[in-house]
Every structure is written in C-alpha cells, then in structure tokens.
Amino acid sequence: MTKTQSKIQLFLSTDTEYYEIVKPILEHPEILKRKTFVHHESCSVYEHCLIVSIISYLWAKRLNWDYRSAAIGGLLHDFYDEPWQTADHKAISGKKKLREKHGFVHARQAAKNAAYYFPELVTEKVDNIIRRHMFPLNIVPPKYREAWLVTMADKYTSLDVFKSPKEWPKYLGLSRNRQS
C-alpha cells in the first residue's frame, strides 16, 4: 500500500460523515472497476476520484458550502466507460477529431453513468460538477461554486503528469502508443 492509499484509508476510517455520504458509491461494482483504470502515471481512476472527492469535501466543509454535493461530484467526475488511453488510441487510429477525444467527451459520459447508476444522488448541482469539471475544454464554465471547487481539485491532483515529461505527448494526444 502506498503512502497516499494509507492516508486515504485513515481518512475514510476516521471521518464517518464523509464515508456515510459516499458509501453507496464506493461499494458499487461499477465504481470498483475503476481501480483497474490507470488515471495518469501514479494512480488509478478510482484513487484519483477519491482524492478529488476528499479534497473537495474538506474545502467545501471549511468554507461552509455544500460539502455533500462536492464529495459526490468529486467521486463521480471521471466515471467514464473505459480507460482513456484505450479510448484515445481508438480515436487516433480511427482518425477522430480532436473534440471527440477523451478530454472533451468524458465529462458527459461520466454524468450519464452517474445518473444511470446513482439517480438518487445526482442532483442538478452534482450533474453540473461532473459535466463542467473539464473547463475550459468544456467551454461552458461551472455554474456552482462547488463545481469550481471540484474543477480546481481535479486540476491540482492531476499535476503529477508534469513529473514525467516523456509521457506528455500521450496527454496531448500526440502519441500513438497505448499505455499498458
């Protein structure tokens, strides 16, 4: 277990309010599949979403905002169908347009999946958090402050890609190699 995973486990075991909010999501088989999806270089989509969710929850709570929606939206913001490396490889080999690539389309896909699997948890605000987290690629900015918070937490936690300059072409859609 990595240091990050240990910290996450400790947080989940000590903050019972957060855990009760996200428990139905964390225990769902479709979410658990994301443990096998590589996010960037250092963690799975599951772990990335959990980190974004925890950061968003803690900041929203500190600011006296809607921390429940921030936690749920943060956890579901990357609830897309397949690893992005596979999807973008198909896009490159199939000559898909730039706007059809993962960075531009996965937020809509995540929102659709979230509404399908967790209709009781997806409010208008949670939907906006998920759909707008890729701003400015989404073009339309987030409507709610909690959506802005999740957007910023997502960007912050994704900065680890800068640690691997050799991988930059993959993130820019310039690489034809699939990640293993």
C-alpha positions as CSV (number, residue, x, y, z in Angstrom):
1,M,0.0,0.0,0.0
2,T,1.3,3.4,-1.0
3,K,1.5,6.4,1.4
4,T,-1.4,8.0,-0.4
5,Q,-3.5,4.9,-0.1
6,S,-2.7,4.6,3.6
7,K,-3.7,8.3,4.1
8,I,-7.0,7.7,2.2
9,Q,-7.8,4.6,4.3
10,L,-7.1,6.5,7.5
11,F,-9.3,9.4,6.4
12,L,-12.1,7.0,5.5
13,S,-11.9,5.3,8.8
14,T,-11.9,8.5,10.9
15,D,-14.3,10.8,9.0
16,T,-17.6,8.8,9.3
17,E,-19.7,11.7,7.9
18,Y,-17.8,11.7,4.6
19,Y,-17.9,7.9,4.5
20,E,-21.6,7.8,5.0
21,I,-22.1,10.3,2.2
22,V,-20.1,8.3,-0.4
23,K,-20.5,4.7,0.9
24,P,-23.1,3.7,-1.7
25,I,-20.7,4.9,-4.5
26,L,-17.5,3.4,-3.0
27,E,-19.2,-0.1,-2.7
28,H,-20.7,-0.2,-6.1
29,P,-19.2,-2.8,-8.5
30,E,-19.1,-0.3,-11.4
31,I,-17.0,2.1,-9.4
32,L,-14.7,-0.6,-8.1
33,K,-13.9,-1.4,-11.8
34,R,-12.2,1.9,-12.0
35,K,-9.4,0.6,-9.7
36,T,-8.1,-1.1,-12.9
37,F,-8.2,2.1,-15.0
38,V,-4.9,3.9,-14.9
39,H,-5.5,7.6,-14.4
40,H,-2.2,9.1,-15.2
41,E,1.1,7.6,-14.2
42,S,0.8,7.3,-10.4
43,C,-2.7,6.1,-9.6
44,S,-6.0,4.5,-10.7
45,V,-9.1,6.5,-11.7
46,Y,-10.7,5.2,-8.5
47,E,-7.9,6.6,-6.3
48,H,-7.8,9.9,-8.3
49,C,-11.5,10.4,-7.9
50,L,-11.4,9.6,-4.2
51,I,-8.6,12.1,-3.7
52,V,-10.5,14.8,-5.6
53,S,-13.6,14.0,-3.6
54,I,-11.9,14.2,-0.2
55,I,-10.1,17.5,-1.1
56,S,-13.4,19.0,-2.4
57,Y,-15.4,17.7,0.6
58,L,-12.8,19.1,3.1
59,W,-12.6,22.5,1.4
60,A,-16.4,22.8,1.0
61,K,-16.9,21.9,4.6
62,R,-14.3,24.5,5.7
63,L,-16.0,27.2,3.5
64,N,-19.5,26.2,4.8
65,W,-20.5,25.2,1.2
66,D,-22.5,22.2,0.1
67,Y,-19.9,19.6,1.0
68,R,-22.2,16.7,0.3
69,S,-22.5,17.6,-3.4
70,A,-18.8,18.4,-3.6
71,A,-18.0,14.9,-2.2
72,I,-20.4,13.1,-4.6
73,G,-19.5,15.1,-7.6
74,G,-15.8,14.7,-6.9
75,L,-16.1,11.0,-6.7
76,L,-18.1,10.7,-9.9
77,H,-16.4,13.3,-12.0
78,D,-14.4,10.7,-14.0
79,F,-17.0,7.9,-14.1
80,Y,-16.4,7.2,-17.8
81,D,-16.7,3.8,-19.6
82,E,-13.1,2.7,-20.4
83,P,-9.6,3.7,-19.7
84,W,-8.9,7.0,-21.5
85,Q,-5.7,5.6,-23.0
86,T,-7.7,2.9,-24.8
87,A,-10.4,5.4,-25.9
88,D,-7.8,7.9,-27.2
89,H,-5.9,5.1,-29.0
90,K,-9.1,4.2,-30.8
91,A,-9.7,7.9,-31.6
92,I,-6.2,8.2,-33.1
93,S,-6.3,5.1,-35.2
94,G,-9.9,5.9,-36.3
95,K,-8.9,9.5,-37.2
96,K,-11.4,11.0,-34.8
97,K,-11.5,14.8,-34.5
98,L,-9.8,16.5,-31.5
99,R,-13.2,17.4,-30.0
100,E,-14.2,13.7,-29.9
101,K,-11.2,12.8,-27.8
102,H,-11.4,11.8,-24.1
103,G,-10.6,15.2,-22.6
104,F,-13.6,16.7,-24.4
105,V,-16.2,13.9,-24.1
106,H,-15.6,12.0,-20.8
107,A,-17.4,14.5,-18.6
108,R,-20.7,13.9,-20.5
109,Q,-20.1,10.2,-20.3
110,A,-19.4,10.4,-16.6
111,A,-22.6,12.4,-16.0
112,K,-24.7,9.9,-18.0
113,N,-23.2,7.0,-16.0
114,A,-23.7,8.8,-12.7
115,A,-27.3,9.5,-13.4
116,Y,-27.9,5.9,-14.5
117,Y,-26.2,4.1,-11.6
118,F,-26.9,6.7,-8.8
119,P,-30.1,8.6,-9.7
120,E,-30.8,9.2,-6.0
121,L,-27.5,11.1,-5.6
122,V,-27.3,13.1,-8.8
123,T,-28.9,16.5,-8.3
124,E,-28.7,19.4,-10.7
125,K,-25.6,20.6,-8.8
126,V,-23.9,17.2,-8.9
127,D,-24.6,16.9,-12.6
128,N,-23.0,20.3,-13.2
129,I,-20.0,19.4,-11.1
130,I,-19.4,16.3,-13.3
131,R,-20.2,17.9,-16.6
132,R,-18.2,21.1,-16.1
133,H,-15.1,19.7,-14.3
134,M,-13.0,19.8,-17.6
135,F,-13.5,23.6,-18.0
136,P,-12.1,25.2,-20.2
137,L,-12.2,22.2,-22.5
138,N,-16.0,22.0,-21.8
139,I,-16.3,25.7,-22.9
140,V,-19.3,26.3,-20.7
141,P,-18.0,27.2,-17.2
142,P,-19.3,25.6,-14.0
143,K,-22.5,27.1,-12.6
144,Y,-21.9,26.4,-8.9
145,R,-19.0,27.2,-6.6
146,E,-18.8,23.6,-5.6
147,A,-18.3,22.7,-9.3
148,W,-15.5,25.3,-9.4
149,L,-14.0,23.7,-6.3
150,V,-14.1,20.2,-7.8
151,T,-12.6,21.5,-11.1
152,M,-9.7,23.1,-9.2
153,A,-9.2,19.9,-7.0
154,D,-9.1,17.8,-10.2
155,K,-6.5,20.1,-11.8
156,Y,-4.4,20.2,-8.7
157,T,-4.4,16.4,-8.2
158,S,-3.6,15.9,-11.9
159,L,-0.4,18.0,-11.8
160,D,1.6,14.8,-11.3
161,V,1.7,14.4,-15.1
162,F,4.4,17.1,-15.2
163,K,6.7,14.8,-13.3
164,S,7.0,12.6,-16.5
165,P,8.0,14.7,-19.5
166,K,8.4,11.6,-21.6
167,E,4.6,11.0,-21.2
168,W,3.5,14.5,-22.2
169,P,2.8,13.5,-25.9
170,K,0.3,10.9,-24.6
171,Y,-1.6,13.6,-22.6
172,L,-1.6,16.0,-25.5
173,G,-3.0,13.3,-27.9
174,L,0.2,13.1,-29.9
175,S,1.2,9.6,-29.1
176,R,0.0,6.5,-30.9
177,N,1.2,4.2,-28.2
178,R,-1.3,2.6,-25.9
179,Q,-0.4,2.6,-22.2
180,S,-0.1,-0.9,-20.8
